[in-house]
Amino acid sequence: MSQVARRLEELGITLPHPVAPIANYVPFVRTGNLLFMSGQLCLVDGVPVAKGKLGPQVTVEEGQAAARVSAINLLAQVRVALGDLDKVVRVVRLGGFISSAPDFPGASTVMNGASDLMVEVFGDRGRHARSAVAVPVLPADAAIEVEGTFEVS
């Protein structure tokens, strides 16, 4: 069992089978030692764990949990791309899209759910650059979508 797989087991995380793209794109592109991952929604069994907008319909805590689910889905796609998560040298960047009310100020706090997971799984290799952007709506009315860039071996 790989080091990262062991760490996921310790955290009680089982990576799901990744969802196929729903439009004209691929789930990942590798160029050289960089792996660019398409955005992953906060889906469990095809259903968003948080629907609607942060603020009026989804709390910050629910948003953080949903961001964690999106990050787990992201790691599931990374595993498909690489075959082994131990090939991740570094989490370079995460981008988060937070469906929210226009006056919602907590997008970066919500994204901590995804960022914290990467550090829990990869340790210092999981520390990354990041953006968190409020958006009016996401596919399937999901509250969160997370994308990422990884340095890989």
Steps between C-alpha positions, in 0.01 A plus 500: 500500500635841406581764760217728391252210484598411856451862608155512338409180686615657829275798427207268425481617137405267217550657159192460280492389139538832313206652318533520120506849344155637420610722210772532236813483720732246657541447875873571491790600279860414571779702346853425615497473877178698546154349530208738445172375643155609386266626767326247722163566656404403855324183385443178690334229291423762234315734737637827641555484878429874509262665255428866451684809612731560794330750724127455452487119452837353603696581817875557506546166681291315240702676228829391657376140514390526136841642401659198669275269294603684182867456597445128561345477153800689363737247659296216349562650154870552579525130591347408163746730322810368681405154620660577838463813713858456621598648161374839621814705569308810606154651496580817308168683491132458582224710353164514669168618364247579771137549401390779729284798563650823358589630846651176636852581633616150598616329178856461626380353830285247311799398284691404814302175489690403183834653600501334842438160338802536271725576797348211700568260214836624366650689795725789390473378138132592525561871570398690189413829337127558479211709378142502624248670276133566567274409207125531448432134414677168436395185310236286675443796737805376694634744757871427436738405219875448545770472234870441545851492359748240622872447446546130430781252442 
